[in-house]
Amino acid sequence: MPFTSKKEILLQKAEAVYQKMLEDHTGNWGMDINHWDWVPGVGVISILEYYEQRGKKEILQHLTDWANQNLHKAENQKVINSMAPFAIFPVLYNETGDKKWLQTAEKIGQWIVNEAPRTREGALEHTVTEDASFPEQVWADTIFMAVLFLARLSRLTGNTSYAQEALQQLKLHLALLQDEQTGVLFHGWNCMAGDHMSAARWTRANAWIAVGTPMILQELEKIVTPDEEIIDRYNILMKALLNYQQENGLWNTVMDQVDFYPETSGSAGIAAGLLKAWRIGLLDENMIEPVKKTVLAVLDKIDADGTVAGVSGGTPVMPSIEAYNHIPCYPSQYGQGLTLILLAEALR
């Protein structure tokens, strides 16, 4: 495997990142894992990735305890962006046999398929728990926050309607967000205006789909065959992303802006996507050398206590490209999480 010589440092850093995520961060929106929204959702999804790589039962127990302690908080958070934590429920059911996880997952799956707001094209509208509305807007985030869950639910239940919905959403998001000139993705699409708003080629938006796509397709293997358009667009995306990787191995927070700051979480997500896609045969081994550069750069961003630095704050579609460069950086569960996914993947 590509990172055999780095195994010990990868294990050490991954464990430090994971342990930092479990600490009591009450009152710290970015790092507090004990609430229900997309931020802790990315956290628990990544911890599940770490569990599947390490196989340590205490990691699974942390996830089970988290789900038992926080599930009641989901009752008033039924929006697309807060679906992320449910992505661990199919695995919790498989591992524990507790029907609560299956029943809850099926209930949420039905809500997404039958009730969640959609745009005129049929894409899931990006709804959030915050006091903000983005009518008829499509954001790249949705693929990781909701569509991954649908794919896992399909694999668990054998219900192909979830699989078909997952593929349709993936196809729609790629088609609506992909820049036909460069091949990379814009942050969002406004269906009413028919434009990409500020038209920012935001790195973390690309990361959600870069890493989410192979995770989804792996779940759907032997259930449904993905449309060739999905495979083609994803390949174009991943090869195009390499055009914007900086010499330091990272991507800037808006990737085509050479004077913007480098951003760790998006870079980790893109590199994890490259590795996952290579592992399941979507991409060739030419992707490995750029990933090695990113892994080394990300390792340098992990402090001794496991805190991942250089992670931009929660970011809606900003009114201008320049505004993205003013988003402050601070530690977060999603920064820790995307980094942990990369490290877990590099350890495979």
C-alpha positions in Angstrom: 0.0 0.0 0.0 1.2 3.6 -0.7 1.7 4.6 3.0 3.3 1.5 4.5 6.4 3.4 5.6 4.3 6.0 7.4 2.1 3.6 9.2 3.3 4.4 12.7 3.0 8.1 12.4 -0.4 7.8 10.7 -1.7 5.6 13.5 -0.4 8.0 16.1 -1.9 11.1 14.5 -5.2 9.4 13.7 -5.6 8.3 17.3 -4.8 11.8 18.5 -7.3 13.4 16.2 -9.9 10.8 17.3 -9.3 11.3 21.0 -9.6 15.1 20.6 -13.0 14.6 19.0 -14.2 12.8 22.1 -13.3 15.4 24.6 -15.9 17.6 26.3 -16.2 20.7 24.1 -19.5 21.9 25.6 -20.3 25.3 24.3 -17.9 25.2 21.4 -20.1 24.9 18.3 -17.3 23.7 16.1 -16.0 21.0 18.4 -19.0 20.0 20.5 -19.9 16.5 19.3 -22.9 16.2 21.7 -25.6 17.8 19.7 -27.5 17.0 16.5 -26.5 18.6 13.2 -24.1 18.2 10.3 -21.1 19.2 12.3 -21.2 16.2 14.8 -22.6 14.2 11.9 -19.4 14.5 10.0 -17.6 13.7 13.2 -19.4 10.4 13.8 -19.2 9.3 10.2 -15.5 9.8 10.3 -15.2 7.9 13.6 -17.1 5.0 12.0 -14.5 5.1 9.2 -11.8 4.9 11.8 -13.6 2.0 13.5 -13.9 0.1 10.3 -10.2 0.5 9.7 -9.1 -0.4 13.3 -11.8 -2.8 14.3 -11.6 -1.7 18.0 -14.8 -2.4 19.8 -14.4 0.6 22.1 -14.7 2.9 19.1 -18.0 1.2 18.2 -19.1 1.6 21.8 -18.4 5.3 21.7 -20.6 5.6 18.6 -23.4 3.6 20.1 -23.3 5.7 23.3 -23.3 8.9 21.3 -26.3 7.8 19.2 -28.3 6.8 22.4 -27.5 10.1 24.1 -28.2 12.4 21.2 -31.0 10.7 19.1 -33.8 12.6 21.0 -32.2 15.9 19.8 -33.0 15.0 16.2 -36.7 15.3 16.6 -36.8 19.0 15.9 -33.9 19.0 13.4 -35.5 17.4 10.4 -33.7 19.3 7.6 -31.4 17.9 4.9 -28.2 19.2 6.5 -28.9 17.5 9.8 -29.4 14.1 8.2 -25.6 13.4 8.4 -25.6 11.6 11.8 -28.1 9.0 10.6 -25.4 7.6 8.2 -24.0 5.6 11.1 -27.3 3.9 11.9 -27.2 1.1 9.3 -23.9 0.0 10.7 -25.1 0.3 14.3 -27.9 -2.0 13.4 -25.6 -4.5 11.7 -23.2 -4.5 14.6 -25.6 -4.5 17.5 -28.9 -6.0 16.2 -30.8 -3.3 18.0 -33.9 -2.7 15.8 -34.2 0.9 17.0 -31.4 1.8 14.6 -33.1 0.1 11.6 -36.6 1.5 12.4 -35.3 5.1 12.8 -33.2 4.8 9.6 -36.2 3.6 7.6 -38.4 6.4 9.0 -35.8 9.0 8.0 -35.2 7.4 4.6 -39.0 7.7 3.8 -38.9 11.3 4.9 -36.1 12.2 2.5 -37.6 10.3 -0.4 -41.2 11.5 0.0 -41.2 14.7 2.0 -37.9 16.6 1.9 -38.1 19.9 -0.1 -36.8 19.7 -3.6 -35.9 22.1 -6.4 -37.7 22.3 -9.7 -35.0 19.9 -11.1 -35.8 17.4 -8.4 -32.6 18.0 -6.4 -32.8 18.0 -2.6 -33.0 21.6 -1.4 -30.3 22.5 1.0 -32.2 23.1 4.2 -30.4 23.9 7.5 -31.1 24.0 11.2 -29.9 27.6 11.5 -32.4 30.5 11.1 -31.7 30.8 7.4 -33.5 29.8 4.2 -32.0 28.9 0.8 -35.0 28.3 -1.4 -34.4 26.2 -4.4 -30.6 26.1 -3.8 -28.5 23.1 -4.4 -25.3 22.7 -2.4 -22.5 20.2 -2.8 -22.7 19.4 1.0 -26.0 17.5 0.5 -24.2 14.5 -1.1 -22.3 13.8 2.1 -24.9 15.0 4.6 -27.9 13.0 3.2 -27.2 11.0 0.1 -24.6 8.8 1.7 -27.2 7.8 4.3 -29.6 6.8 1.6 -27.0 4.6 -0.1 -26.2 2.9 3.2 -29.9 2.4 4.0 -30.4 0.8 0.6 -27.6 -1.7 1.2 -29.0 -2.5 4.6 -32.6 -3.1 3.5 -32.2 -4.2 -0.1 -34.7 -1.5 -1.0 -33.6 -0.3 -4.5 -35.7 2.8 -4.3 -33.2 4.3 -1.9 -30.4 3.4 -4.2 -32.1 4.9 -7.2 -32.7 8.1 -5.3 -29.1 8.3 -4.2 -27.8 7.9 -7.8 -30.3 10.4 -9.1 -29.3 13.0 -6.5 -25.6 12.4 -7.2 -26.2 12.8 -11.0 -28.2 16.0 -10.4 -25.7 17.6 -8.1 -22.8 16.8 -10.4 -24.7 18.1 -13.5 -25.8 21.3 -11.7 -22.6 22.2 -9.9 -19.9 21.1 -12.4 -18.1 23.9 -14.2 -18.0 22.8 -17.8 -14.9 25.0 -18.4 -12.6 23.7 -15.6 -14.3 20.4 -14.6 -14.4 21.3 -10.8 -17.5 22.2 -8.8 -19.1 25.4 -7.8 -20.3 25.7 -4.2 -24.0 26.0 -5.1 -26.7 26.4 -7.7 -29.7 28.7 -7.5 -32.5 27.2 -9.5 -34.7 30.3 -9.5 -31.9 32.6 -10.8 -30.4 29.9 -12.9 -26.8 30.6 -11.8 -24.1 29.6 -9.4 -24.5 32.7 -7.3 -21.0 34.0 -6.5 -19.6 31.2 -8.6 -16.9 30.2 -6.1 -14.9 27.1 -6.8 -14.8 26.4 -3.0 -12.5 23.6 -2.0 -14.6 22.1 0.7 -17.7 21.9 -1.6 -15.6 19.8 -4.0 -14.4 17.7 -1.0 -17.9 16.7 0.0 -18.5 15.2 -3.4 -14.9 14.0 -4.0 -15.1 11.8 -0.9 -18.8 11.2 -0.8 -19.1 9.7 -4.3 -16.8 6.6 -3.9 -18.4 6.0 -0.4 -21.8 6.0 -2.0 -20.9 3.9 -5.0 -19.2 1.3 -2.8 -22.4 1.0 -0.8 -24.5 0.5 -3.9 -22.2 -2.1 -5.5 -24.2 -5.1 -6.6 -27.5 -3.2 -5.9 -27.7 -0.8 -8.9 -25.3 0.2 -11.7 -24.4 3.9 -11.7 -25.2 5.9 -14.8 -22.2 6.4 -17.0 -22.7 10.2 -16.7 -21.9 9.9 -13.0 -18.7 8.0 -13.6 -17.6 10.4 -16.4 -18.3 13.5 -14.5 -16.6 12.2 -11.4 -13.5 11.3 -13.3 -13.4 14.7 -14.9 -13.8 16.3 -11.5 -11.0 14.4 -9.8 -8.5 14.9 -12.6 -9.4 18.6 -12.8 -8.9 19.1 -9.0 -5.2 18.2 -9.4 -4.8 21.3 -11.6 -5.4 23.4 -8.5 -3.3 21.5 -5.9 -0.7 23.9 -4.5 3.0 23.1 -4.3 2.5 22.6 -0.5 0.1 19.7 -1.2 -3.0 21.5 -0.2 -5.8 23.4 -2.0 -6.6 27.0 -1.2 -10.0 27.7 0.4 -11.2 28.9 -3.1 -9.0 26.7 -5.2 -8.5 29.0 -8.2 -7.5 32.0 -6.1 -3.7 31.6 -5.7 -3.4 34.3 -2.9 -6.2 32.8 -0.7 -5.2 30.8 2.4 -4.7 27.0 2.2 -7.5 25.0 3.8 -7.0 21.7 5.6 -10.4 20.1 5.7 -11.2 20.5 2.0 -7.7 19.3 1.1 -8.1 16.2 3.3 -11.5 15.4 1.8 -10.3 15.7 -1.7 -7.2 13.5 -1.0 -9.4 10.9 0.8 -11.7 10.9 -2.2 -8.7 10.3 -4.5 -7.6 7.4 -2.4 -11.0 5.8 -2.0 -11.8 6.2 -5.7 -8.4 4.5 -6.6 -9.1 1.7 -4.1 -12.4 0.8 -5.7 -11.2 1.1 -9.3 -12.7 4.5 -10.2 -9.3 6.2 -10.7 -5.9 4.9 -11.7 -2.7 4.9 -9.7 -1.5 8.2 -11.2 -3.5 9.8 -8.4 -1.3 8.4 -5.6 1.7 10.8 -5.8 -0.4 13.9 -5.4 -2.2 12.3 -2.4 1.1 11.6 -0.7 1.9 15.3 -0.8 -1.5 16.1 0.8 -1.1 13.5 3.5 2.3 14.9 4.5 0.9 18.4 4.5 -2.1 17.4 6.6 0.0 15.6 9.1 1.9 18.9 9.6 -1.4 20.6 10.4 -2.2 18.2 13.3 -1.0 19.6 16.7 0.5 17.5 19.4 -2.9 17.3 21.2 -4.7 16.1 18.0 -6.2 19.4 17.0 -6.4 19.9 13.3 -5.4 23.5 12.3 -6.2 25.5 9.2 -9.9 24.6 9.0 -12.3 27.3 7.7 -15.5 27.9 9.6 -19.0 26.9 8.6 -19.5 28.5 5.2 -22.7 29.2 3.3 -22.6 30.3 -0.3 -20.9 33.7 0.2 -22.0 36.9 -1.6 -18.6 37.2 -3.4 -15.5 35.1 -4.0 -13.4 37.5 -1.9 -15.7 36.9 1.1 -14.5 33.3 1.3 -11.0 34.5 2.1 -12.3 36.2 5.2 -14.0 33.1 6.8 -12.0 32.5 10.0 -10.3 29.2 10.7 -10.9 27.3 13.9 -11.0 23.6 15.1 -14.1 21.7 14.2 -15.6 18.2 14.2 -15.8 18.4 10.4 -12.1 19.4 10.1 -11.1 16.6 12.5 -13.5 14.3 10.7 -12.3 14.8 7.1 -8.7 14.5 8.4 -9.6 11.3 10.2 -11.2 9.9 7.1 -8.0 10.6 5.1 -5.8 9.0 7.7 -8.0 6.0 8.1 -8.0 5.5 4.3 -4.2 5.9 4.1 -3.9 3.1 6.7 -5.9 0.6 4.7 
